[in-house]
Amino acid sequence: MPRIAKSMVSVVLVLGILIPVQAFAVPQKGKPAPAVRVVTTNGQNVSLAGYQGQVVVLEFFATWCEGCKLSLPHLISLNAKYGKQGLRVLGLNPGVRGDSLKVVRGFIRENRINFPVALVDDELLIDYGVQPIPAIFIIDRKGILVQKFIGYNSQIQTAMETTIRTLLAQ
């Protein structure tokens, strides 16, 4: 085995020993969604546990992300259409690349976002295995992860709405 390959194998083995297994954990469909406890840009405390009994859509996004900008009108529409039926949408921004609280608040106003948004830390990104964004998670009334979407397009839009309607009807 070439010397570089041996070095790379050694690095991988060392990292595997040093980094806890949960750092690689990715939420699985059919399993409880990882806990979410955040403070929104308006100062409201929000938790996934507080949304128990509701269908929840979490979207990890950034203001500079083109796919996120494409999904935004759909999320606003879903919240307006299904909010009274028990849907909760929560926007989660990792606060990277200049997405300060001021920038995110301006983005919310500019786009007339009608759901809560919070800046989140790396720990929540790791808990949800977020990479890349947008990353959209749909959670049922019992807190079980039902669906995960990476990116955004018309097929995802249709699948999201179908999943949400099904969960709200249960």
C-alpha positions in Angstrom: 0.0 0.0 0.0 1.4 3.4 -0.9 2.6 5.6 1.9 -0.1 8.3 1.4 -2.8 5.7 1.4 -1.5 4.3 4.7 -1.4 7.8 6.2 -5.0 8.4 5.1 -6.2 5.1 6.6 -4.4 6.0 9.9 -6.1 9.4 10.0 -9.6 7.9 9.4 -9.0 5.3 12.1 -7.9 7.9 14.6 -10.8 10.2 13.8 -13.2 7.2 14.2 -11.8 6.6 17.7 -11.7 10.3 18.8 -15.1 11.5 17.4 -18.1 10.2 19.3 -20.4 7.9 17.3 -23.3 10.4 17.7 -21.4 13.0 15.7 -22.1 10.8 12.7 -25.7 10.1 13.7 -28.3 11.2 11.1 -31.9 11.1 12.1 -33.7 8.2 10.5 -37.2 8.2 9.1 -39.6 6.5 11.5 -37.5 7.4 14.5 -38.0 10.4 17.0 -36.7 13.6 15.6 -33.8 15.2 17.5 -34.8 17.8 20.1 -35.0 21.4 19.0 -34.9 24.2 21.5 -34.3 27.7 20.0 -35.0 31.3 20.5 -36.6 33.0 17.5 -35.5 36.3 16.0 -38.5 37.8 17.9 -37.2 36.4 21.2 -39.8 33.6 21.5 -38.7 30.3 23.0 -39.6 27.4 20.7 -39.1 23.7 21.1 -40.1 20.7 19.1 -41.6 19.3 22.3 -43.9 22.4 22.4 -45.1 21.5 19.0 -46.3 18.0 20.1 -49.6 17.2 18.5 -48.7 19.4 15.4 -47.2 18.5 12.1 -43.9 20.3 11.9 -41.8 21.4 8.9 -38.2 22.4 9.8 -36.1 24.1 7.1 -32.4 24.7 7.6 -31.7 27.7 5.3 -29.5 30.7 4.7 -30.3 34.1 3.2 -27.6 33.6 0.5 -28.8 30.1 -0.6 -30.5 30.1 -4.0 -32.4 26.8 -3.3 -33.6 28.2 0.0 -34.9 31.3 -1.8 -36.8 29.0 -4.1 -38.4 27.0 -1.3 -39.5 30.1 0.7 -42.7 31.0 -1.2 -43.8 27.4 -0.8 -43.2 27.3 2.9 -45.0 30.6 3.3 -47.9 29.2 1.3 -48.0 26.0 3.3 -48.0 27.9 6.6 -50.9 30.1 5.4 -52.9 27.2 4.0 -52.4 24.5 6.7 -51.5 26.5 9.8 -55.0 26.4 11.2 -55.1 22.6 10.6 -52.1 22.0 12.8 -49.1 22.6 10.6 -46.1 24.5 12.2 -43.2 25.7 10.0 -39.9 26.7 11.7 -37.0 28.2 9.8 -33.5 27.4 11.2 -30.6 29.5 10.0 -27.0 28.4 10.9 -25.9 32.0 11.0 -23.0 31.5 8.6 -21.6 33.7 5.8 -22.9 36.9 7.2 -26.3 35.7 8.3 -26.3 37.7 11.5 -29.4 38.4 13.5 -29.7 41.8 11.7 -29.4 40.2 8.3 -31.9 37.4 9.0 -34.4 39.9 10.5 -34.1 42.0 7.3 -34.6 38.9 5.2 -37.7 37.9 7.2 -39.2 41.4 6.6 -38.2 41.6 3.0 -39.8 38.2 2.2 -42.8 38.6 4.5 -42.0 35.3 6.2 -45.1 34.2 8.2 -43.5 31.6 10.4 -40.9 31.7 13.2 -37.2 31.8 12.4 -34.2 31.1 14.7 -30.5 31.3 14.4 -29.0 27.9 15.4 -25.6 26.6 16.4 -23.5 23.8 14.9 -24.8 21.3 17.4 -28.3 21.3 15.9 -26.8 21.0 12.4 -24.9 17.9 13.5 -27.9 16.5 15.3 -29.9 16.7 12.0 -27.0 15.8 9.7 -27.5 18.9 7.8 -25.4 19.3 4.7 -26.1 20.9 2.2 -29.0 23.4 2.6 -31.8 23.7 2.1 -32.5 20.7 4.3 -36.2 20.2 5.0 -37.6 17.8 7.6 -41.2 16.8 8.1 -42.1 15.6 11.6 -45.5 14.0 12.5 -47.8 14.8 15.5 -45.9 12.3 17.7 -42.4 13.8 17.0 -41.4 11.1 14.5 -39.3 12.1 11.5 -41.4 11.2 8.5 -39.5 12.8 5.6 -36.2 14.6 4.8 -35.6 16.6 1.6 -32.3 18.0 0.5 -32.5 20.9 -2.0 -35.7 22.1 -3.5 -37.5 21.5 -6.8 -41.0 20.9 -8.1 -40.9 17.2 -7.2 -39.9 18.0 -3.6 -42.7 20.7 -3.5 -45.3 18.1 -4.5 -44.0 15.4 -2.2 -43.9 17.9 0.7 -47.5 18.9 0.3 -48.7 15.4 -0.2 -46.9 14.3 3.0 -48.3 17.2 5.0 -51.9 16.7 3.8 -51.6 13.0 4.7 -50.2 13.7 8.2 -52.8 16.4 8.9 -55.6 14.0 8.0 -54.4 11.4 10.5 
